[in-house]
Amino acid sequence: MLGRLNHVALAVPDLTTAVAAYRNTLGADVTEPQALPEHGVTVVFVNVGNTKIELLEPLGEGSPIAAFLAKNPSGGMHHLCYEVDDILAARDQLKAAGARVLGDGNPKTGAHGKPVLFLHPKDFFGTLIELEQS
């Protein structure tokens, strides 16, 4: 079911500062910020060759990233994103196996313009999992 690791997402309290650290200190190629109101975040991607690092900043007070940062004020690893060939088939297989799909169970459009779903972290050893259709 799982394809390649698409990205590792880090929640950050200040996207401008995080971008500067990756771009200026580490010499990384960083995309322009993209607001995703449906997900309550602003994101950039750091290209690292074999995958990406996604930097997430809250977009609005109701952002799930704001709640994460309230518990982790310095930021931290938020989720892992894996690619799947067929997100609906993956969802159905996971639900049949007892995994919990967050939200209403229907994919939303993610930062790459592709369907995504999130899986409950308690089902995956404390790690929030995002699935993205490849």
Contacts in CASP RR format, 6 or more apart in sequence:
PFRMAT RR
TARGET T0000
AUTHOR 0000-0000-0000
METHOD contacts of the structure
MODEL  1
MLGRLNHVALAVPDLTTAVAAYRNTLGADVTEPQALPEHGVTVVFVNVGN
TKIELLEPLGEGSPIAAFLAKNPSGGMHHLCYEVDDILAARDQLKAAGAR
VLGDGNPKTGAHGKPVLFLHPKDFFGTLIELEQS
1 84 0 8 1.000
1 90 0 8 1.000
1 93 0 8 1.000
2 82 0 8 1.000
2 83 0 8 1.000
2 84 0 8 1.000
3 82 0 8 1.000
3 83 0 8 1.000
3 84 0 8 1.000
3 85 0 8 1.000
3 134 0 8 1.000
4 51 0 8 1.000
4 82 0 8 1.000
4 83 0 8 1.000
4 134 0 8 1.000
5 51 0 8 1.000
5 80 0 8 1.000
5 81 0 8 1.000
5 82 0 8 1.000
5 83 0 8 1.000
6 51 0 8 1.000
6 52 0 8 1.000
6 81 0 8 1.000
6 82 0 8 1.000
6 83 0 8 1.000
6 112 0 8 1.000
6 130 0 8 1.000
6 132 0 8 1.000
7 45 0 8 1.000
7 51 0 8 1.000
7 52 0 8 1.000
7 53 0 8 1.000
7 54 0 8 1.000
7 80 0 8 1.000
7 81 0 8 1.000
8 51 0 8 1.000
8 52 0 8 1.000
8 53 0 8 1.000
8 54 0 8 1.000
8 77 0 8 1.000
8 79 0 8 1.000
8 80 0 8 1.000
8 81 0 8 1.000
9 53 0 8 1.000
9 54 0 8 1.000
9 55 0 8 1.000
9 56 0 8 1.000
9 77 0 8 1.000
9 78 0 8 1.000
9 79 0 8 1.000
9 80 0 8 1.000
9 81 0 8 1.000
9 130 0 8 1.000
10 18 0 8 1.000
10 53 0 8 1.000
10 54 0 8 1.000
10 55 0 8 1.000
10 56 0 8 1.000
10 75 0 8 1.000
10 76 0 8 1.000
10 77 0 8 1.000
10 78 0 8 1.000
11 56 0 8 1.000
11 57 0 8 1.000
11 65 0 8 1.000
11 68 0 8 1.000
11 69 0 8 1.000
11 72 0 8 1.000
11 75 0 8 1.000
11 76 0 8 1.000
11 77 0 8 1.000
11 78 0 8 1.000
12 18 0 8 1.000
12 55 0 8 1.000
12 56 0 8 1.000
12 57 0 8 1.000
12 75 0 8 1.000
12 76 0 8 1.000
13 57 0 8 1.000
13 69 0 8 1.000
13 73 0 8 1.000
13 74 0 8 1.000
13 75 0 8 1.000
14 57 0 8 1.000
15 33 0 8 1.000
15 42 0 8 1.000
15 44 0 8 1.000
15 55 0 8 1.000
15 57 0 8 1.000
18 44 0 8 1.000
18 55 0 8 1.000
18 57 0 8 1.000
19 30 0 8 1.000
19 33 0 8 1.000
19 44 0 8 1.000
19 55 0 8 1.000
22 28 0 8 1.000
22 30 0 8 1.000
22 46 0 8 1.000
22 53 0 8 1.000
22 55 0 8 1.000
23 30 0 8 1.000
28 46 0 8 1.000
28 47 0 8 1.000
28 48 0 8 1.000
29 46 0 8 1.000
29 47 0 8 1.000
30 44 0 8 1.000
30 45 0 8 1.000
30 46 0 8 1.000
30 47 0 8 1.000
30 55 0 8 1.000
31 44 0 8 1.000
31 45 0 8 1.000
31 46 0 8 1.000
31 47 0 8 1.000
32 44 0 8 1.000
33 42 0 8 1.000
33 43 0 8 1.000
33 44 0 8 1.000
34 42 0 8 1.000
34 43 0 8 1.000
34 44 0 8 1.000
34 111 0 8 1.000
35 41 0 8 1.000
35 42 0 8 1.000
35 59 0 8 1.000
36 42 0 8 1.000
36 43 0 8 1.000
36 59 0 8 1.000
36 110 0 8 1.000
36 111 0 8 1.000
37 59 0 8 1.000
38 108 0 8 1.000
38 109 0 8 1.000
38 110 0 8 1.000
39 59 0 8 1.000
39 64 0 8 1.000
39 108 0 8 1.000
39 110 0 8 1.000
39 111 0 8 1.000
40 58 0 8 1.000
40 59 0 8 1.000
40 60 0 8 1.000
40 62 0 8 1.000
40 63 0 8 1.000
40 64 0 8 1.000
40 65 0 8 1.000
41 56 0 8 1.000
41 57 0 8 1.000
41 58 0 8 1.000
41 59 0 8 1.000
41 63 0 8 1.000
41 64 0 8 1.000
41 65 0 8 1.000
42 56 0 8 1.000
42 57 0 8 1.000
42 58 0 8 1.000
42 59 0 8 1.000
43 54 0 8 1.000
43 55 0 8 1.000
43 56 0 8 1.000
43 57 0 8 1.000
43 111 0 8 1.000
44 54 0 8 1.000
44 55 0 8 1.000
45 52 0 8 1.000
45 53 0 8 1.000
45 54 0 8 1.000
45 55 0 8 1.000
45 111 0 8 1.000
46 52 0 8 1.000
46 53 0 8 1.000
46 54 0 8 1.000
46 55 0 8 1.000
54 81 0 8 1.000
54 111 0 8 1.000
56 65 0 8 1.000
56 78 0 8 1.000
57 65 0 8 1.000
58 65 0 8 1.000
58 66 0 8 1.000
58 69 0 8 1.000
59 65 0 8 1.000
60 66 0 8 1.000
65 78 0 8 1.000
68 75 0 8 1.000
68 78 0 8 1.000
69 75 0 8 1.000
78 128 0 8 1.000
79 118 0 8 1.000
79 127 0 8 1.000
79 128 0 8 1.000
79 129 0 8 1.000
79 130 0 8 1.000
80 127 0 8 1.000
80 128 0 8 1.000
80 129 0 8 1.000
80 130 0 8 1.000
81 116 0 8 1.000
81 129 0 8 1.000
81 130 0 8 1.000
81 131 0 8 1.000
81 132 0 8 1.000
82 129 0 8 1.000
82 130 0 8 1.000
82 131 0 8 1.000
82 132 0 8 1.000
83 131 0 8 1.000
83 132 0 8 1.000
83 133 0 8 1.000
83 134 0 8 1.000
84 90 0 8 1.000
84 131 0 8 1.000
84 132 0 8 1.000
84 133 0 8 1.000
84 134 0 8 1.000
85 133 0 8 1.000
85 134 0 8 1.000
86 133 0 8 1.000
87 107 0 8 1.000
87 115 0 8 1.000
87 116 0 8 1.000
87 117 0 8 1.000
87 131 0 8 1.000
87 132 0 8 1.000
87 133 0 8 1.000
88 107 0 8 1.000
90 117 0 8 1.000
90 131 0 8 1.000
91 101 0 8 1.000
91 105 0 8 1.000
91 107 0 8 1.000
91 117 0 8 1.000
91 131 0 8 1.000
94 101 0 8 1.000
94 119 0 8 1.000
95 101 0 8 1.000
98 123 0 8 1.000
99 119 0 8 1.000
99 120 0 8 1.000
99 123 0 8 1.000
99 124 0 8 1.000
100 119 0 8 1.000
100 120 0 8 1.000
100 122 0 8 1.000
100 123 0 8 1.000
101 117 0 8 1.000
101 118 0 8 1.000
101 119 0 8 1.000
101 120 0 8 1.000
102 117 0 8 1.000
102 118 0 8 1.000
102 119 0 8 1.000
102 120 0 8 1.000
103 118 0 8 1.000
105 117 0 8 1.000
107 115 0 8 1.000
107 116 0 8 1.000
107 117 0 8 1.000
107 133 0 8 1.000
108 115 0 8 1.000
108 116 0 8 1.000
108 117 0 8 1.000
109 115 0 8 1.000
109 116 0 8 1.000
110 116 0 8 1.000
110 132 0 8 1.000
112 132 0 8 1.000
114 132 0 8 1.000
114 133 0 8 1.000
114 134 0 8 1.000
115 132 0 8 1.000
115 133 0 8 1.000
116 130 0 8 1.000
116 131 0 8 1.000
116 132 0 8 1.000
116 133 0 8 1.000
117 130 0 8 1.000
117 131 0 8 1.000
118 128 0 8 1.000
118 129 0 8 1.000
118 130 0 8 1.000
118 131 0 8 1.000
119 128 0 8 1.000
119 129 0 8 1.000
119 130 0 8 1.000
119 131 0 8 1.000
120 128 0 8 1.000
121 127 0 8 1.000
121 128 0 8 1.000
121 129 0 8 1.000
END
